[in-house]
Amino acid sequence: MINEEEGKKLATRWMEEIKAGLDYRKKYSTRSLWDSYRQYYRGQWAEGITPVNKIFSYGRMLIPKVYFRAPRVTVTASKPDMVWHAKVVEALDNLLIKEVCLKYTLKMSSLDSYLCGVGPIKLGYDSEFGYLPEQAIDAGGETVTQFSTKEDNERIEYSSSVKPGTPWAVRVRPEDVIVPWGSSDMHSLPWIGHYILRPLDDIKSDQKYKNTKDLQGTRSPSIENEVRAKESYRPRSEQNKGIVYGELWEVRDVKTRQIMTFCENQLILSANDVLQTDEGMPWEFIAFNQDPEFFWAIPDAHIIAPQQLELNLSATQEARHRSIALLKFLYLEGKVTKEELEKFLSGEVGVAVGIKSDSDNIGAVVVPLQPHIPPDFGASQARQIQAMREELGFSQNQEGAFSPYHGKTASESMIVAEAFEQRVDERRDIVADVLVNIVRKWNKMLFNFWSSEKVIQIVSPEGEPFWITYTGDQLKGDYTLSVDADSGVPLSRALRYQMGKELMQMFGGDQLIDQMQLRKIVLDNYDVVDPRVPQLLQPGFAGMPQIESALRQPGPGASGPGKGSAGGRQGSTPEKPMEFEQMKKQFEQRR
């Protein structure tokens, strides 16, 4: 147990480390420009600028190509006797991916990488601000630290992606992450710091924290605090001036395997970091353009920003030239009456305008002006756009438009497409690696903290669904994880209908296929038309059960689901699941 004096010394030491990390980021990253790139992406330009917002359009074109629309993982066992363990782990992982909104996290972190170079993702378990197993209230590892210790028992954690007793992964703003001075590799960080802004009342009501009664909170950065003065203060609500916030620095130290939280130079949390495993710290980073020397990667927005500004300047100048180049006239005052001038400017056909002139030269009275518009604007803009495409690896076709140039052969088009796909595939692989690493770390948490029995549905190799009970300890083992992008297709009602129709065409009448179950799958797709449609399949076939038996029973040599397969193996339901070892034993005997 660290006493108050030791805590202050520790806080002083770590504030110096964090200050050095802030200086490192300021010197070797593009931090000073991140807010500008975000404004460009939002379309927030200086007044009078006519933008051609390629930073937004290229970002919207890139992000959908690199994140997974329906992320899934495939889990295979490293040892033959872990096959059934792997099936349970795979079902559990893919369920978690949906439950904790990992798709959204990957999408937003990819956008952070595009604009800021690095997209941090923080992993955790149960609580958003640190998990302490000794505070668990059940065998599933759930704590009560999401709620206030006061009598009102209000919530003090608000993220819907962070669920009690469950692993999670959330996007963190790049400027809220600090790494040691000189760090070059995200996989070898000796420590990592996280800046957190919480309402002061929530900090004092969180039972994880100690020594919080004297905390004062703040609403603006203090010039006396060198650490806080390095970053602009960011209150959550400028409207509610009554909320007082506390600024936390959460540090995870690899050397001591500790998690420490500091507030106003006070150590308010120091504990063993149970989320650090042989898989590393509970952090992942999406970085599309890694710097060869420094941790802080290179944003795509930074690479194309000079061309973006030049493109805006060209478009703005062209717009001003056009406004100046509108047809105008000079006329000698007093030579044209007001009535005649109105007829002259009316735009009517065949209008005769009378003018007064001392000579026969009408041109001396009225002179048209038609300023010249330089023709180079279009060429200049095309050059800037082409430079941006080359830097990002996009062609005009990838932007959703046909190239204006003709005579391209199929081979040339294929070469361009392959080059584009290679560059996009590299980015997609980076996201896939992050996804796999997140799931690996999640699995370690499940194995370590889920000691109570839980229920899940899995499918056997024969396609038989059934419910089983398991614990984290039963699932421990070594697995190989991969991302199966092809299986990550969002299932719409139209797609389910199409798949059911194709299944009926391929396997209708096949003796190795359960025809009753096949027909039920097809009919289930019509429940949106009429909820009674799935009930059209009569189980008794009007007194001819032998037909039902023939339709249901697969042919010789096949191991089909048998009766009760609609909800899984007979006796296997969510209310009455099989035990894990019992399931494993049964299917090993069948094989």
Steps between C-alpha positions, in 0.01 A plus 500: 500500500647836396472777758414861415860625490614217273197565281599865452856400406362247252265762355786750459713240322226397260395857424857559384481188281169617355641849439786345304249293302303815416819673384588195288161508329516875446842476334465186287131481411255714305298571817482876437315431173253231612227749583546664158468165322181427692362838396587428136322165527193673648503760223586789732702743289589865538239748383526577128661165409344293222606146597535182297501275807714203398605427859138413574428315175819292512440420865143387430632289213781342703331415831227269359770301320715428803262417785283188504128557449417187700823403682541135593786280612570136427655307788693179446664288767876455517451149640260225385339462841401871502267487199180537704657765719577699185137479385377642828765774496411594141129528577579704810742735322261578216222564748722745689597680178134586448416573863778754561464681162853413385407586141437862601825513697705374204330749267563801724859399576567460128375857454733613781789335317405678176485842669756469783725208402411278796164353601523382865265228627481433873401155624362417839275285710191590702586860593607776262752640748681193631405150612579369849409130546486537878195723456310237297155421635436177308690209348473660155733781599235774512560793737286787624744773399265619226276641772541768763584408859249761614148409607352611167691215326518696173714393207849649476596326174299580189639308202251246364789303349647433845291231670553355851687172506583521128808591291475818296693714250445874452650768280721757676589842359865501385581813703391319819778240467857553621797270433860527631749731333676323214244220455506364146292183514148461632576140597792580731375788712635488860193695618204687363306794642135588445351843568144468636251775577229402752253697709654552842193356675541175302867477598416539868216245469716233334599239757818414307656834590656603832609839638237692303336710772737798456480512120381840375449442127542768236331655199803646324870419467726638766818673385671373815439141394749430221334174405152644467622810317637285218152411378190709449238427764192326367189520723217276389237769540558871451134564579486348849742714696402322822684177412852480639734259328805314617793426270635147540818345368474122483838328461563133424859402577638187336804482729301479824176367341313771685210727413521843662262795482602854596286809556631841608837348589329242720526123455138382521543145361789255512439130434622197312402535135320171444430596136868482409571150363751332273298655215610846616330805648125553445557745216503473120581759233395538138780674309488492119829685443749404769791739544840325465633663819220635717189355661276773361405386151439717193139603427372465145337841547844649571638365172225646282437821699736721286319398182165548676587859593634573150184349349285723721705805404463424130124444531462821702697706247301353214173588674620859552609529138158380385323758714723775359467372143124549480401720204508870595456833317643849524285789373539875490290655770224715363504336157247228596180575688384288790208362302720405204753337734231282656397384153864426419538273807157339479608196297203527262546415135492779238514797739607831344698730730553862420821678598625854468832543319686792349654269241410197296718276721262316731796308646615822660180505706465132605800269548451129591749336738569125483801420724704193419483181716837323503457148356766346727278457805358166386842361412643613833218336694537178301872490584431539872233228496731266308777558755259415782391182321858386456579562866199297617509241222157582355404515134207693353299180470546428871345840566180379336550672162613383158829627367452761223785348303420239242691211354576321827540127453366234734858418606572862593178523698583176683850625589354821646238305694757254637730780614212668678386178665852426624520833680150467642560136596803606702283738701226239536761253627605753763141526622465119488814459712363746756170311506676168561720650773195643675325163499814324627516736797128465559539122518766533769256707705222245453724211602619684810181664626203287393492245779122458508307284254366674191284378212555533126380337178752341264474296181665162446691413179187318384303825527322406822426792736485439874540684829777432749631631831867592547741693720801708407733248660365220278582699186862581579735400220695611196302596193573637155280796406440635154259749346267349243400806298277302263279385786463856619206581273214687672198269499196685372152355459545505122826306529344240730214458254743454211710249694191302600384490138841378382511235773163367385616487138824321586383253765128452443443123491857416608485192725801622700321822597224532760216609269270604785761735640583631152137592435475667840803718421342612173158570654654699787612761248137587422393593853527868408217447249278305739609362839287189431712390202762306705211299652394362161730201541279231656694267728245214468441518124129418543542171670802382299790519747701262281537783245624734772749237611626449147539872448667562833738206515828538305623213292741227612848610598399858587480638852213746496344699777216266579189603693523812705752655264303821463625621837809283506571148621213339690525604864721797407317831545588835658305387808657152501846516340753216481814510706816573305677174584185299429466661157865440420478135603184432295634641176839334538318166536293570188811573302 
